[in-house]
């Protein structure tokens, strides 16, 4: 054994604890100190039975790590964390820990036979409001056998707001809850069911030599949540897991200095052990420059985030944010040969998620990375009944970033500042437990006002028929979906379904049709219909037979772990998901008869989207042979457009396919089924665009014209040069064949209107560059007509003189 002496430093401070004398459960408080290198946290010291007063001093080693963490935790306080970089040898640090009292979150973890798992652990996570990139957590196990609360996990304590719960247990696969409001589960339980897992053993190597400290991740494509296990001091690089999903799943690993290896697909089985060797790649250097998209100037406080590679997209973050320099330049070691993913972010800007590929031994040049400025999102809730009771309603969101819950004002509005553009799910929580989920896209370049009706016409009544009372133990709920005419999809959840609660009413549906489904972990039944006189009655019976999808490759071999998503063009809000088993089959319940659209996604086999299927047949065989690709170049005239975000439009795809153009305006979207696709393109200083493209095995380069934005300052004067007041002007885009007045009404451009002010001026901001036709109606005279040109960038000044 070799012992290595390292320099040390000291840390101490004071602890301030809140009063919890009103609780019967005392528990224990402790201070833990750990060191972090990427995703590996090494425990250094623990102080138990902590009370208010002084703590320390504690002597700690000075290590070559990214940072240290001091954590005060235990029932019933909200954990308090302090992070700091490695100090100088001999330093003496003082850190005070002030804890607060929060609320508990109750969780019940069972196996597939509904039996409580006594060794289960629930990890409740929430975002730090001061640092939204950081998730704090509480970990708790269940009350022991014989306790009045046997089997219940009471996670003390968390702040009020939105949380996510991960549940794990030996021999089982980790499960994750949705984003939920903690207050809703202070006295009722979040139910999580864990599936039996399989055993995997292996070794983690780098250039054929063992890696002693590393993290192993396992997951299924269809689940999108992963199980993480960390190993330390493994001289032979060996590991053993009893938490891998049964059947086809994915596995990868990373260390504190070596990036994640290419994900491996493995096949596991109950009662047997699967062996695998994971070879970690070398860490490559990557460089880039982060700039303001409008000014081109460097952003001095930008950050980048590295990731562990997954099958479809990155499966986990690798380490914490890395700061760019004051000149906006980042130079980071930690990229890998092959495909790399990077998130770029800065306060006051929209984030970018980028992909680049490189080869071993080369520096990965990310180039110039422009970020668009963030904006303000205002959510306006509407009640057409006249009651306008918005008391206790909260709105939150997740997508490009997480929007922490906020109370709605008395007028039904709530405002989020510093919001980046992108795809979001807005979550509305009502005091009675009703949850509304809204999927929308926020385009860059402007503030957003989002309107949603929560009460009023139309009203849907759903009746649930349950023949077997045992079904109620599964946590059944009802979800109602519809497509709003305002251009977004809505899902409103009510329940739970119980023996005494089998009829539910949902109003405020601003659509002519709606879909209802009853579900637990999967959809059990579904029905849809059209409103008549503002009312619709639907019945859901738990007797639906499943629709069976069989997925094979080009050689007719079954493909496992394909994510299957079905949508109904007649019901835009309806989305049903599942995954194929080892025989390549997937069962979905609740599909309406008629033509539906099906999308297939797989980690290595690619994607095939929008496949028409006759749902009345009850069975379909689909071929996933994704060897085609789309090659695009975006231009404005002859000017290439970098950093254009372009994605495939697919209502049934939970994860967007696409990316951002490079400095030459080029983008490749690979691993697609051959055929036509619709795409959506956006950029902060460009007019958004939807277009079609064809994926082919040997694709032709398709040139896409996209217009940059400019501002128009139009002044109209009389023959003598005096400004003309209150004169209406008709303005039309000659390229797009649309009136600017309609764009103003739709808030696609910014203007006070197309009527001259006291100075004879009209100003319109955010117009696509190009030619416009203008027309002025004059009393008792012929109308005047002409053309003008809006240039990109600086304001185009145009002066029109009326004839005598």
KAZIZI-V964943 format. One record per residue. RES is the residue in three letters. PSI is psi in whole degrees, 0 to 359 (999 if undefined). OMEGA is omega in radians with two decimals (NA if undefined). D_CENTER is the distance of its C-alpha to the mean C-alpha in Angstrom with 1 decimal. Layout:
BEGIN
RES,PSI,OMEGA,D_CENTER
RES,PSI,OMEGA,D_CENTER
END
This chain:
BEGIN
UNK,135,3.11,47.2
UNK,127,3.10,46.5
UNK,131,-3.13,45.6
UNK,125,3.12,44.2
UNK,133,3.13,44.9
UNK,153,3.10,42.3
UNK,162,-3.08,42.7
UNK,170,2.98,41.4
UNK,167,-3.13,40.3
UNK,149,3.07,40.5
UNK,141,3.14,38.1
UNK,179,3.11,39.1
UNK,200,3.12,38.5
UNK,152,3.11,38.7
UNK,132,3.04,36.7
UNK,118,-3.11,36.5
UNK,147,3.11,35.5
UNK,172,3.10,35.2
UNK,125,3.06,37.6
UNK,34,-3.10,36.7
UNK,340,-3.13,40.2
UNK,354,3.13,39.3
UNK,148,3.06,37.4
UNK,338,-3.06,39.4
UNK,110,-3.10,36.9
UNK,305,-3.08,37.6
UNK,194,-3.12,35.7
UNK,143,3.01,35.7
UNK,145,-3.14,34.2
UNK,158,3.03,33.8
UNK,126,3.06,32.9
UNK,143,3.12,31.2
UNK,130,-3.08,31.1
UNK,160,3.10,29.1
UNK,139,-3.07,28.6
UNK,134,2.93,25.4
UNK,106,-3.00,25.3
UNK,237,-3.09,21.9
UNK,4,-3.10,20.5
UNK,122,3.06,24.0
UNK,118,3.12,25.3
UNK,122,3.14,29.1
UNK,133,-3.11,30.9
UNK,324,-3.06,33.9
UNK,147,3.08,35.4
UNK,132,3.04,35.2
UNK,121,-3.08,37.3
UNK,167,3.08,37.8
UNK,50,-3.10,39.2
UNK,136,3.04,38.1
UNK,173,3.09,39.7
UNK,142,3.14,39.8
UNK,197,-3.08,41.8
UNK,147,2.98,42.0
UNK,153,-3.11,40.1
UNK,191,0.04,41.0
UNK,151,3.10,42.2
UNK,132,3.10,40.3
UNK,128,-3.07,41.1
UNK,151,3.12,38.2
UNK,146,3.00,38.2
UNK,111,-3.05,37.0
UNK,159,3.08,34.7
UNK,67,-3.09,33.0
UNK,173,3.14,29.5
UNK,318,-3.12,26.6
UNK,167,3.06,27.0
UNK,157,3.07,28.4
UNK,129,2.96,27.1
UNK,129,-3.02,29.4
UNK,122,3.01,28.0
UNK,120,-3.03,29.9
UNK,173,3.10,28.8
UNK,160,3.12,30.3
UNK,135,0.02,31.1
UNK,40,-3.03,30.8
UNK,157,2.94,29.2
UNK,125,-3.12,25.7
UNK,137,3.09,25.5
UNK,128,-3.08,26.4
UNK,143,3.04,25.4
UNK,131,3.13,27.0
UNK,145,3.08,26.2
UNK,151,3.13,28.7
UNK,166,3.11,29.6
UNK,127,-3.14,32.6
UNK,175,3.06,35.8
UNK,150,3.06,39.2
UNK,138,3.13,41.5
UNK,358,-3.11,43.6
UNK,153,3.06,41.3
UNK,114,-3.06,41.4
UNK,149,3.09,38.2
UNK,121,3.13,37.9
UNK,116,3.08,34.7
UNK,144,-3.10,34.9
UNK,113,-3.12,32.5
UNK,113,-3.07,32.3
UNK,155,3.08,30.5
UNK,158,3.12,29.5
UNK,131,-3.13,29.8
UNK,213,3.11,26.7
UNK,161,3.10,26.2
UNK,156,2.99,25.9
UNK,127,-3.09,23.3
UNK,134,-3.10,25.0
UNK,142,3.01,23.8
UNK,122,-3.07,25.8
UNK,124,-3.12,25.2
UNK,167,3.03,27.3
UNK,187,-3.06,28.0
UNK,348,3.05,28.2
UNK,16,3.10,31.6
UNK,23,3.08,30.4
UNK,136,3.12,32.2
UNK,137,3.12,31.0
UNK,106,-3.05,30.2
UNK,339,-3.14,32.2
UNK,12,-3.12,30.7
UNK,153,3.05,27.1
UNK,131,3.06,24.9
UNK,129,3.11,22.1
UNK,108,-3.14,19.7
UNK,126,-3.04,18.3
UNK,146,3.09,15.7
UNK,159,-3.12,14.8
UNK,142,3.05,14.0
UNK,120,-3.12,17.1
UNK,330,3.14,17.6
UNK,339,-3.13,19.7
UNK,81,-3.03,17.3
UNK,343,3.11,13.6
UNK,346,-3.09,12.9
UNK,133,3.10,15.1
UNK,118,3.01,14.8
UNK,169,-3.04,18.2
UNK,160,2.96,19.3
UNK,135,3.06,22.3
UNK,130,3.14,23.6
UNK,153,3.01,26.3
UNK,176,-3.08,28.4
UNK,160,2.98,30.2
UNK,144,-3.04,33.6
UNK,166,3.07,36.3
UNK,140,-3.12,38.7
UNK,339,3.10,41.3
UNK,146,3.10,39.3
UNK,333,3.13,39.1
UNK,29,-3.07,35.2
UNK,130,3.10,35.3
UNK,343,3.14,32.0
UNK,136,3.00,30.0
UNK,115,3.10,27.5
UNK,103,-3.07,27.7
UNK,98,3.04,25.2
UNK,136,-0.36,27.0
UNK,163,-3.06,25.6
UNK,157,3.06,22.4
UNK,161,3.07,21.9
UNK,140,-3.13,21.3
UNK,199,-3.04,17.8
UNK,139,-3.13,14.5
UNK,161,2.98,14.5
UNK,140,-3.11,13.1
UNK,127,2.96,16.1
UNK,134,3.10,16.8
UNK,136,-3.14,20.3
UNK,160,3.08,22.5
UNK,148,3.10,26.2
UNK,136,3.12,28.7
UNK,10,-3.11,29.0
UNK,159,3.14,25.8
UNK,135,3.12,22.2
UNK,139,3.09,19.5
UNK,150,-3.10,17.6
UNK,140,3.08,14.5
UNK,172,2.95,14.3
UNK,173,3.02,11.8
UNK,118,-3.03,11.0
UNK,162,3.10,14.6
UNK,121,-3.07,17.2
UNK,323,-3.08,19.5
UNK,334,-3.13,22.6
UNK,346,-3.07,22.4
UNK,30,3.07,23.1
UNK,329,-3.13,25.8
UNK,352,3.02,28.5
UNK,158,-2.95,26.8
UNK,144,2.89,24.9
UNK,116,-3.13,21.5
UNK,129,3.07,22.6
UNK,129,-3.13,21.2
UNK,128,-3.13,23.1
UNK,135,3.09,23.4
UNK,152,3.08,24.7
UNK,144,-3.11,27.5
UNK,172,3.11,26.8
UNK,168,-3.08,29.0
UNK,134,3.09,30.6
UNK,134,3.03,29.9
UNK,159,3.13,32.0
UNK,193,3.12,32.1
UNK,148,3.08,32.6
UNK,120,-3.02,30.4
UNK,160,2.96,32.4
UNK,118,-3.06,32.4
UNK,39,3.09,35.2
UNK,357,-3.13,36.7
UNK,147,-3.09,37.0
UNK,143,3.00,35.4
UNK,121,-3.03,32.4
UNK,325,-3.08,33.2
UNK,124,-3.07,30.0
UNK,169,3.10,26.6
UNK,137,3.11,23.5
UNK,133,3.11,22.9
UNK,138,3.02,19.7
UNK,148,-3.14,20.0
UNK,167,2.97,17.7
UNK,146,3.13,17.8
UNK,319,-3.05,15.8
UNK,338,-3.08,15.7
UNK,318,-3.11,14.4
UNK,2,2.95,11.5
UNK,148,-3.01,12.7
UNK,160,3.01,15.4
UNK,128,-3.10,18.7
UNK,133,3.07,19.8
UNK,131,-3.10,23.5
UNK,143,-3.11,25.3
UNK,139,-3.14,28.9
UNK,148,3.02,31.4
UNK,40,3.06,34.9
UNK,96,-3.06,35.0
UNK,330,3.13,38.0
UNK,5,3.13,37.7
UNK,16,-3.05,33.9
UNK,155,3.03,33.9
UNK,159,3.09,31.3
UNK,134,-3.11,31.2
UNK,142,2.95,28.4
UNK,28,-3.07,28.9
UNK,14,-3.13,25.2
UNK,141,3.11,24.3
UNK,146,3.07,23.4
UNK,144,-3.14,26.4
UNK,212,-3.12,26.8
UNK,126,3.13,24.8
UNK,178,-3.08,22.1
UNK,152,3.12,20.9
UNK,141,3.05,22.0
UNK,172,-3.14,21.7
UNK,158,3.03,22.9
UNK,166,3.09,23.0
UNK,189,3.12,25.4
UNK,346,-3.13,25.7
UNK,346,-3.11,27.0
UNK,131,-3.09,26.2
UNK,171,-3.11,22.9
UNK,145,3.11,21.4
UNK,167,3.08,23.5
UNK,127,-3.12,22.8
UNK,139,3.10,21.3
UNK,135,3.02,24.2
UNK,128,-3.13,24.2
UNK,161,3.09,26.7
UNK,119,-3.13,28.4
UNK,164,3.13,29.2
UNK,147,3.13,31.6
UNK,136,3.08,32.8
UNK,358,3.12,35.9
UNK,167,-3.12,35.7
UNK,130,3.08,34.3
UNK,132,-3.13,32.2
UNK,143,-3.10,33.0
UNK,147,3.03,31.0
UNK,127,-3.12,31.5
UNK,119,-3.11,28.5
UNK,112,-3.13,29.6
UNK,136,-3.10,27.6
UNK,170,3.03,27.9
UNK,154,3.10,29.4
UNK,121,-3.13,27.3
UNK,154,3.11,27.5
UNK,141,3.06,27.5
UNK,142,-3.13,25.2
UNK,154,3.11,26.0
UNK,170,-3.13,24.6
UNK,126,-3.13,25.1
UNK,124,-3.07,22.6
UNK,162,3.02,24.1
UNK,127,-3.06,23.8
UNK,327,-3.10,23.3
UNK,314,-3.02,25.9
UNK,338,-3.06,28.6
UNK,2,-3.13,28.0
UNK,151,-3.14,28.7
UNK,144,3.06,27.2
UNK,114,-2.99,24.6
UNK,339,-3.08,26.3
UNK,53,3.11,23.5
UNK,159,3.12,20.7
UNK,157,3.02,18.7
UNK,150,3.13,17.3
UNK,128,3.08,15.1
UNK,162,-3.05,16.3
UNK,157,2.94,14.7
UNK,127,-3.06,16.3
UNK,145,3.08,16.4
UNK,195,-3.13,15.3
UNK,307,3.10,16.5
UNK,307,3.06,14.1
UNK,178,3.12,11.8
UNK,139,-3.08,12.0
UNK,335,-3.11,12.1
UNK,157,3.02,12.4
UNK,150,3.08,13.2
UNK,102,-3.10,16.9
UNK,190,-3.11,18.6
UNK,181,-3.14,17.8
UNK,143,3.10,17.6
UNK,126,-3.06,20.7
UNK,137,2.95,22.5
UNK,167,3.13,24.0
UNK,172,3.12,27.6
UNK,342,3.08,29.0
UNK,10,3.12,29.6
UNK,1,-3.09,26.0
UNK,134,2.98,26.8
UNK,145,3.11,25.0
UNK,107,-2.91,26.8
UNK,135,2.98,25.0
UNK,128,3.14,26.2
UNK,7,3.07,23.7
UNK,170,-2.99,22.8
UNK,155,3.01,24.1
UNK,139,-3.08,26.1
UNK,210,-3.07,24.1
UNK,134,3.08,20.5
UNK,148,3.11,18.6
UNK,142,-3.05,15.2
UNK,135,3.00,14.9
UNK,133,3.13,12.8
UNK,131,-3.10,15.2
UNK,157,3.09,15.0
UNK,147,-3.14,17.7
UNK,132,-3.13,18.4
UNK,7,-3.09,19.0
UNK,155,2.99,17.1
UNK,147,-3.14,14.0
UNK,160,3.00,12.2
UNK,136,3.03,12.8
UNK,119,-2.96,11.5
UNK,156,3.03,14.8
UNK,140,3.05,16.7
UNK,154,3.10,20.5
UNK,151,3.10,23.1
UNK,178,3.14,26.3
UNK,163,-3.10,29.2
UNK,139,3.07,30.9
UNK,354,-3.11,33.0
UNK,154,3.02,31.5
UNK,134,3.13,29.6
UNK,111,-3.12,26.2
UNK,110,3.12,26.5
UNK,348,3.10,23.2
UNK,201,3.11,25.4
UNK,125,-3.06,24.8
UNK,99,-3.12,21.2
UNK,137,3.07,21.2
UNK,134,3.07,18.7
UNK,148,3.14,18.8
UNK,147,3.09,19.5
UNK,170,-3.04,17.1
UNK,187,-3.13,18.4
UNK,133,3.07,18.8
UNK,122,3.07,17.1
UNK,122,3.09,19.6
UNK,126,-3.13,19.0
UNK,115,3.08,22.3
UNK,138,-3.08,23.0
UNK,139,3.10,26.2
UNK,104,-3.07,28.8
UNK,1,3.08,31.5
UNK,343,-3.10,33.7
UNK,348,-3.13,34.9
UNK,316,3.11,34.0
UNK,49,3.10,31.1
UNK,98,-3.11,30.4
UNK,11,-3.06,27.1
UNK,130,3.06,28.1
UNK,0,3.14,25.6
UNK,135,3.10,22.5
UNK,147,3.07,19.3
UNK,133,3.06,16.2
UNK,177,-3.14,12.8
UNK,160,3.06,9.4
UNK,154,-3.11,5.7
UNK,243,3.07,3.6
UNK,331,3.01,5.8
UNK,166,3.13,7.2
UNK,130,3.07,8.1
UNK,112,-3.08,11.1
UNK,149,-3.06,13.6
UNK,140,3.08,15.8
UNK,143,3.10,18.8
UNK,140,3.08,21.9
UNK,137,3.09,22.9
UNK,169,-3.09,26.2
UNK,337,3.11,29.3
UNK,7,3.08,29.0
UNK,12,-3.10,25.6
UNK,153,3.00,23.6
UNK,143,-3.02,21.0
UNK,135,3.05,20.0
UNK,125,3.12,17.1
UNK,163,3.09,18.3
UNK,50,-3.13,17.0
UNK,131,3.11,13.8
UNK,154,3.10,12.6
UNK,159,3.08,12.5
UNK,193,-3.13,9.7
UNK,134,-3.06,7.8
UNK,153,2.88,7.1
UNK,115,3.08,7.9
UNK,135,-3.05,11.0
UNK,121,3.14,12.7
UNK,119,3.14,16.5
UNK,123,3.10,18.5
UNK,156,-3.08,22.3
UNK,333,-3.12,25.1
UNK,7,3.12,26.2
UNK,353,3.09,23.0
UNK,132,-3.14,21.8
UNK,132,3.09,18.0
UNK,127,3.12,16.7
UNK,128,-3.08,13.3
UNK,126,3.13,13.0
UNK,125,-3.10,10.9
UNK,170,3.09,12.0
UNK,130,3.11,11.9
UNK,114,-3.11,13.4
UNK,146,-3.10,15.9
UNK,161,2.97,17.1
UNK,359,-3.12,20.6
UNK,164,2.98,21.1
UNK,160,-3.10,20.4
UNK,139,2.97,18.9
UNK,120,-3.03,20.6
UNK,121,-3.09,18.8
UNK,138,3.13,21.3
UNK,133,3.12,21.0
UNK,126,3.12,24.0
UNK,349,3.12,23.9
UNK,151,-3.11,27.6
UNK,196,3.13,30.4
UNK,147,0.00,31.1
UNK,166,-3.12,30.3
UNK,130,3.10,30.8
UNK,131,3.04,29.8
UNK,124,-3.10,31.7
UNK,126,3.08,30.4
UNK,129,-3.09,32.9
UNK,128,3.09,32.0
UNK,117,-3.13,34.8
UNK,115,-3.11,34.7
UNK,329,-3.10,37.9
UNK,113,-3.13,37.2
UNK,337,3.13,36.7
UNK,340,3.13,35.0
UNK,333,-3.07,31.9
UNK,340,-3.11,31.2
UNK,347,-3.06,30.6
UNK,2,3.13,27.3
UNK,51,-3.13,25.4
UNK,144,3.06,25.4
UNK,167,-3.13,23.6
UNK,131,3.08,23.5
UNK,131,3.11,20.7
UNK,128,-3.10,21.7
UNK,147,3.05,19.9
UNK,165,3.10,21.1
UNK,119,3.14,20.5
UNK,144,3.06,21.4
UNK,350,3.09,23.9
UNK,0,2.99,21.9
UNK,23,3.10,19.5
UNK,163,3.14,16.5
UNK,143,-3.07,16.0
UNK,140,3.01,16.7
UNK,116,-3.13,16.6
UNK,127,-3.05,19.0
UNK,131,3.09,19.7
UNK,162,-3.14,23.2
UNK,194,0.10,25.3
UNK,163,3.04,26.1
UNK,124,3.13,28.7
UNK,178,3.12,31.9
UNK,331,-3.11,35.6
UNK,354,-3.14,36.2
UNK,95,-3.10,33.1
UNK,358,3.11,32.9
UNK,129,-3.08,32.8
UNK,145,3.10,30.0
UNK,134,3.12,29.9
UNK,124,3.10,27.0
UNK,182,-3.10,28.0
UNK,24,-3.10,26.6
UNK,105,-3.09,25.5
UNK,57,3.14,25.9
UNK,157,3.12,26.2
UNK,341,-3.13,29.3
UNK,161,3.10,27.7
UNK,157,3.12,25.4
UNK,138,3.07,24.4
UNK,142,3.08,24.6
UNK,148,3.03,23.7
UNK,136,-3.01,24.7
UNK,158,2.86,22.6
UNK,264,2.99,22.4
UNK,338,3.10,20.3
UNK,165,3.06,20.9
UNK,127,-3.10,22.1
UNK,330,3.11,25.9
UNK,155,-3.13,27.2
UNK,155,3.08,26.3
UNK,157,-3.14,28.4
UNK,164,3.13,28.2
UNK,179,-3.13,30.7
UNK,147,-3.13,31.7
UNK,145,3.05,32.8
UNK,120,-3.09,36.6
UNK,27,3.11,37.9
UNK,7,-3.10,34.6
UNK,152,3.08,34.4
UNK,134,3.11,33.1
UNK,127,3.12,33.9
UNK,146,3.09,32.0
UNK,132,3.12,33.0
UNK,122,3.13,30.8
UNK,135,-3.11,32.9
UNK,55,3.13,31.7
UNK,7,-3.09,33.9
UNK,136,3.00,31.8
UNK,145,-3.08,32.4
UNK,156,2.92,29.5
UNK,132,-3.07,28.9
UNK,122,3.02,29.2
UNK,133,3.04,27.4
UNK,122,-3.09,29.0
UNK,127,3.12,27.3
UNK,164,3.08,29.6
UNK,189,-3.09,29.7
UNK,342,3.11,32.3
UNK,15,3.10,35.0
UNK,26,3.08,34.4
UNK,132,3.14,33.0
UNK,142,3.14,30.4
UNK,120,-3.14,26.9
UNK,161,3.05,25.1
UNK,37,2.99,21.4
UNK,129,3.07,20.4
UNK,121,-3.09,17.4
UNK,127,3.12,19.1
UNK,131,-3.11,17.6
UNK,138,3.09,20.1
UNK,155,-3.14,20.2
UNK,115,-3.14,23.3
UNK,335,3.13,24.1
UNK,343,3.12,26.3
UNK,81,-3.02,23.5
UNK,337,-3.14,20.5
UNK,351,-3.04,18.4
UNK,123,3.05,19.3
UNK,126,3.08,17.0
UNK,139,-3.04,18.3
UNK,152,3.03,17.0
UNK,187,3.11,19.0
UNK,153,-3.12,20.1
UNK,147,3.09,23.6
UNK,191,-3.08,25.9
UNK,341,3.09,28.4
UNK,6,3.12,30.5
UNK,15,-3.09,27.9
UNK,148,3.11,27.7
UNK,132,3.11,25.0
UNK,130,3.06,26.0
UNK,135,3.08,24.3
UNK,153,3.05,25.9
UNK,9,3.12,25.9
UNK,133,3.08,26.2
UNK,152,-3.14,28.5
UNK,152,-3.08,31.5
UNK,188,-3.09,31.5
UNK,130,3.04,29.5
UNK,167,3.09,25.8
UNK,133,-3.07,23.3
UNK,138,3.08,21.9
UNK,141,-3.14,19.4
UNK,134,3.09,19.7
UNK,136,3.09,17.4
UNK,148,-3.05,18.8
UNK,322,-3.12,18.3
UNK,341,-3.10,21.7
UNK,355,3.09,23.1
UNK,205,-3.00,20.7
UNK,150,2.98,19.6
UNK,123,-2.96,21.7
UNK,151,2.99,20.3
UNK,41,3.14,22.0
UNK,121,3.10,25.0
UNK,132,-3.12,27.4
UNK,139,3.07,28.7
UNK,107,-3.06,31.4
UNK,341,3.14,30.1
UNK,345,-3.13,33.6
UNK,341,3.11,34.6
UNK,0,3.11,32.6
UNK,142,3.12,32.2
UNK,142,3.07,30.9
UNK,123,-3.06,31.1
UNK,141,-3.14,28.5
UNK,125,3.06,28.8
UNK,99,-3.11,26.0
UNK,76,-2.95,27.7
UNK,80,3.14,25.2
UNK,8,-3.11,27.5
UNK,167,3.12,27.0
UNK,167,3.10,25.1
UNK,130,3.11,24.8
UNK,123,-3.06,26.2
UNK,151,2.92,25.7
UNK,126,-3.10,27.1
UNK,132,-3.12,26.2
UNK,154,2.88,29.2
UNK,100,-2.94,30.6
UNK,240,3.07,34.2
UNK,0,-3.07,34.9
UNK,117,3.10,32.4
UNK,147,-3.09,29.4
UNK,111,3.10,26.0
UNK,157,3.04,23.7
UNK,28,2.99,20.0
UNK,130,3.06,19.5
UNK,122,-3.08,16.0
UNK,125,-3.11,16.9
UNK,154,3.05,15.0
UNK,140,3.11,16.6
UNK,114,-3.14,16.7
UNK,109,-3.09,16.3
UNK,334,-3.07,15.7
UNK,9,-3.11,15.5
UNK,112,-3.13,12.9
UNK,339,3.14,9.6
UNK,129,-3.07,8.7
UNK,140,3.05,10.2
UNK,131,3.14,13.5
UNK,214,-3.13,15.2
UNK,201,-3.14,15.2
UNK,146,3.12,17.3
UNK,153,3.11,21.0
UNK,190,-3.08,23.3
UNK,337,3.12,26.2
UNK,7,3.13,28.2
UNK,14,-3.04,25.7
UNK,150,3.12,25.3
UNK,135,3.05,22.4
UNK,132,3.04,22.7
UNK,110,-2.96,20.5
UNK,176,3.08,22.0
UNK,55,3.12,22.4
UNK,154,2.95,22.6
UNK,145,-3.10,25.1
UNK,137,3.13,27.9
UNK,184,-3.11,27.9
UNK,147,-3.13,26.7
UNK,151,2.97,23.2
UNK,140,-3.09,21.9
UNK,156,3.13,19.7
UNK,131,-3.12,18.1
UNK,140,3.12,18.8
UNK,153,3.09,18.3
UNK,143,-2.98,19.4
UNK,321,-3.07,20.2
UNK,26,3.14,23.9
UNK,158,3.09,24.2
UNK,127,-3.11,24.5
UNK,154,-2.97,21.6
UNK,140,2.92,22.7
UNK,139,-3.07,22.3
UNK,174,3.13,24.6
UNK,151,3.08,25.6
UNK,159,-3.10,26.1
UNK,130,3.06,27.6
UNK,130,-3.12,26.5
UNK,154,3.08,29.7
UNK,324,3.05,30.8
UNK,83,-2.95,32.6
UNK,148,3.00,30.6
UNK,146,3.13,32.3
UNK,123,3.12,30.8
UNK,126,3.12,29.7
UNK,129,-3.09,30.1
UNK,120,3.11,27.8
UNK,127,-3.11,29.3
UNK,131,-2.99,26.9
UNK,131,3.00,28.6
UNK,162,-3.07,28.1
UNK,152,3.05,28.5
UNK,169,3.12,31.6
UNK,148,3.13,33.3
UNK,127,2.99,36.6
UNK,105,-3.08,39.4
UNK,128,3.06,42.1
UNK,136,3.12,45.5
UNK,126,-3.12,48.3
UNK,157,3.07,51.8
UNK,176,-3.10,55.2
UNK,329,-3.13,58.0
UNK,359,3.10,59.2
UNK,356,3.13,55.9
UNK,143,3.14,55.0
UNK,147,3.14,51.4
UNK,122,-3.07,51.0
UNK,145,3.01,49.3
UNK,38,3.11,47.4
UNK,125,3.14,47.5
UNK,139,3.14,44.9
UNK,132,3.03,43.5
UNK,129,-3.07,41.9
UNK,130,-3.09,39.4
UNK,139,3.05,37.9
UNK,122,-3.14,35.8
UNK,329,-3.13,38.1
UNK,316,-3.04,35.4
UNK,352,3.13,32.9
UNK,38,-3.09,35.7
UNK,152,3.11,34.0
UNK,140,3.09,35.4
UNK,330,3.10,34.0
UNK,320,3.12,34.8
UNK,324,3.09,32.2
UNK,322,3.11,29.6
UNK,316,-3.13,30.6
UNK,323,3.14,30.3
UNK,0,-3.14,26.8
UNK,31,3.06,25.9
UNK,336,3.01,25.1
UNK,165,-3.07,27.8
UNK,124,3.13,29.2
UNK,151,3.03,32.8
UNK,351,3.13,35.2
UNK,168,-3.08,36.8
UNK,46,3.05,39.3
UNK,132,-3.05,42.4
UNK,147,3.09,44.2
UNK,195,-3.09,44.5
UNK,333,3.11,47.7
UNK,8,-3.14,47.5
UNK,22,-3.01,47.1
UNK,150,2.95,43.5
UNK,131,3.13,40.3
UNK,131,3.09,37.0
UNK,126,-3.11,33.9
UNK,143,3.07,30.9
UNK,30,3.10,28.2
UNK,143,2.99,30.4
UNK,136,-3.09,29.9
UNK,150,-3.13,32.9
UNK,192,-3.08,35.8
UNK,142,3.14,38.8
UNK,140,3.03,39.2
UNK,135,3.10,42.1
UNK,153,-3.13,43.5
UNK,133,3.14,46.0
UNK,124,3.07,48.0
UNK,124,3.14,50.3
UNK,142,3.14,53.5
UNK,132,3.04,56.1
UNK,24,3.13,59.1
UNK,163,3.08,58.0
UNK,147,3.10,56.2
UNK,146,3.08,52.5
UNK,139,-3.14,51.4
UNK,156,3.09,48.9
UNK,186,3.12,47.5
UNK,152,3.02,44.6
UNK,164,-3.09,42.6
UNK,132,3.03,40.1
UNK,122,3.13,36.8
UNK,155,3.10,36.1
UNK,154,3.05,32.7
UNK,244,-3.06,32.2
UNK,157,-3.11,35.2
UNK,132,3.06,36.4
UNK,113,3.13,38.8
UNK,121,-3.14,41.9
UNK,130,3.14,43.9
UNK,125,3.12,47.2
UNK,130,3.11,49.0
UNK,126,3.12,52.7
UNK,143,3.10,54.2
UNK,160,3.12,57.7
UNK,999,NA,60.7
END
